[in-house]
């Protein structure tokens, strides 16, 4: 099945103008900090008026329907709306490393990625820079051709923003990190994660006709939803409660990516139990939980490849 964008240039730019309007005062994420970003003010995430990119590349380490054989055109945005003390990308999410990138430069980067034969554009932690990123994608389309857009997110999202992105995003790749707000506050500085995350997942599910993952002839996702869950030591990620909720609200046919790649990073060192990798038994328990609940489409990882103890 050949991919075709859902929104044309004019309709897409109309959405993007509304996204820019949500940037000042900023309410692009559920924190709604109100920072006047166009005047140089910054809020919780530290993002300013200009897109900052930490890296861009053809990435081969995503789920098979995302990376395929030629890689996913991954753009890592600097800054983050969460503050995970164990973040593996902390140099740019928490320390804000990266390079300011205007629209003209972004279009050039996207064009270069497309010439490498990537399957899609994959926007990582994009919410706080969603206006700039999507403007670049629309303006680059004449040079890049139509490519699916993957929205790769922590799952802490504003419903108002998601509605504007409906038709601009093709594949939703959200996390379900926690089932307990107390743990979310302690580990990610986010006291209201669970409610906003679950509302966002339901919205993405609705926008993709029940989360159905549509693949092209090469097995690459052109639309749909894959929900990621990173297993943390000593059940801190609340796997059972999260998947019981998913089963009740979204059903058991949704696509799940169950990840075992946790390792202590950033501020996790010296903070038991986060100061160690997860064990094989902890990961196998998570797999058994998801399977026993009846989920039918689960992508699991090999603990031997990801360092499980």
Secondary structure, DSSP 8 states (H G I E B T S, - for coil): -----SS-HHHHHHHHHHHHHTBTTB-SSTT-----GGGT---TT---SS-EEEEEEEE--S-HHHHTTT-EEEEEESS-SS--TT-TTHHHHTS---EE--HHHHHHHHHHHHHTT-SEEEEES-GGGHHHHHHHHHHHHHHH---EEEEEE-S---HHHHHHHBTTBSEEEEB---S-HHHHHHHHS-TTHHHHHHHHHHHHHHHTTTT--EE-TTS-EEEEEEEEEE--GGGTT-HHHHHHHHHHHH-S-SEEEEE------TT-TTSTTTTS---HHHHHHHHHHHHHTT-SEEEE--HHHHT--
